[in-house]
Amino acid sequence: MKLSEVKDILDAEVIVGEECLDLEVKTAFGADLMSDVLAYAKAGSMLLTGLTNTQVVRTANVLDIAAIILVRGKKPSQETVSLAQELKIPILTTKYILFETAGRLYLKGIVGCLPKVESTSGRN
C-alpha cells in the first residue's frame, strides 16, 4: 500500500514528507515506549505513536522506519519536524486513537511487524 493510501484511510495530514507519498508500506508497529519499538519494530514499517518528541524520529532513523504516524491529533514540535526533514522521515498525523488507527490499517491489509511476542523474559 502506498503512503498516500494510508493518508486517505486515516484522514491524515502530512507534516513532513509530502514527496514520499508514493512510498510502499506493508507493516506497522504501535507503541509509545521507544524501548518496545527498538525491541520489536522492523525496518520499513510505519510507527504509530502518540509521542511527538525528537526521540521518536531518532528511533525511527535507527530502525529505518518508513513513516511515523502520530495519533490522537498530536502535532510535533518544530525541532521534531526539522529533524524529520533532515533525516527524510515522513510524519503524518491523524485524529484517530492508536487502536482505531491500527484497526483501520489492518482492515486494509497492513499487518503488524510480528503477530505475537514469543518470549517476554526480562521484559515488563
C-alpha positions in Angstrom: 0.0 0.0 0.0 1.3 3.5 -0.8 1.7 6.1 2.0 -0.9 8.2 0.1 -3.5 5.5 0.7 -2.6 5.4 4.4 -3.1 9.2 4.4 -6.6 8.7 2.9 -7.6 5.8 5.2 -6.6 7.8 8.3 -7.8 11.2 7.0 -4.3 12.2 8.0 -2.4 15.4 7.5 1.2 15.2 6.1 3.5 17.2 8.4 6.8 16.1 6.7 7.3 14.1 3.5 4.7 15.1 1.0 7.2 14.0 -1.6 7.2 10.5 0.0 3.6 9.6 -0.5 4.5 7.0 -3.2 6.4 5.0 -0.6 5.2 1.4 -0.3 4.4 0.2 3.2 3.1 -3.3 4.3 3.6 -3.4 8.1 3.1 -1.2 11.2 4.0 -1.2 14.9 2.2 0.8 17.5 3.7 1.9 20.8 4.6 4.9 23.0 7.5 3.2 24.6 10.5 3.6 22.4 12.2 0.7 24.1 9.4 -1.5 22.8 9.8 0.0 19.3 13.5 -0.8 19.4 12.9 -4.3 20.6 10.1 -5.3 18.2 9.6 -2.9 15.2 11.0 -3.8 11.9 12.7 -1.8 9.1 10.3 -0.5 6.5 7.3 -0.4 9.0 5.2 2.5 9.9 5.4 3.6 13.6 2.1 4.5 15.1 2.6 6.6 18.3 1.3 9.4 20.4 4.8 10.7 21.2 5.9 13.8 19.4 9.5 14.4 20.6 12.7 14.1 18.7 13.4 10.7 20.3 10.6 9.2 18.1 12.4 10.5 15.0 15.8 9.3 16.2 14.4 5.8 17.0 12.7 5.7 13.6 16.0 6.6 12.0 17.9 3.9 13.8 15.4 1.2 12.7 14.9 2.6 9.2 11.2 3.1 9.8 9.2 4.1 6.7 7.0 6.7 8.3 5.8 8.0 11.6 2.0 8.2 12.1 1.1 10.4 15.1 -2.3 9.5 16.6 -4.9 11.5 18.7 -4.3 14.6 16.6 -0.8 15.1 18.0 1.4 17.7 16.4 5.2 17.6 16.6 7.4 20.4 17.8 9.4 22.4 15.3 12.5 20.7 16.5 10.9 17.3 15.7 9.8 18.5 12.3 13.2 19.8 11.4 14.9 16.6 12.4 12.4 14.5 10.4 13.0 16.8 7.4 16.8 16.4 7.8 16.5 12.6 8.1 13.8 12.4 5.4 11.3 10.5 7.6 7.7 11.2 6.8 5.4 12.3 9.6 1.6 12.2 9.3 -0.9 13.0 12.0 -4.4 11.6 12.4 -7.2 12.3 14.9 -7.9 8.6 15.4 -6.7 7.0 18.6 -4.0 4.4 18.4 -6.4 1.4 18.5 -8.6 2.8 15.8 -5.6 3.8 13.6 -4.2 0.2 13.8 -7.6 -1.3 13.1 -8.3 0.8 10.1 -4.9 0.0 8.6 -5.3 -3.8 9.4 -8.7 -3.9 7.7 -7.0 -2.5 4.5 -4.2 -5.1 4.6 -1.4 -3.6 6.8 -0.1 -6.2 9.2 1.9 -6.0 12.4 5.7 -6.4 12.4 5.1 -9.7 14.3 1.9 -11.5 15.3 2.9 -12.0 19.0 5.9 -11.9 21.3 7.4 -15.4 21.8 9.3 -14.6 25.0 8.9 -11.9 27.5 11.6 -13.0 29.9 13.2 -9.9 31.4 10.6 -7.5 30.0 7.9 -5.6 31.9 
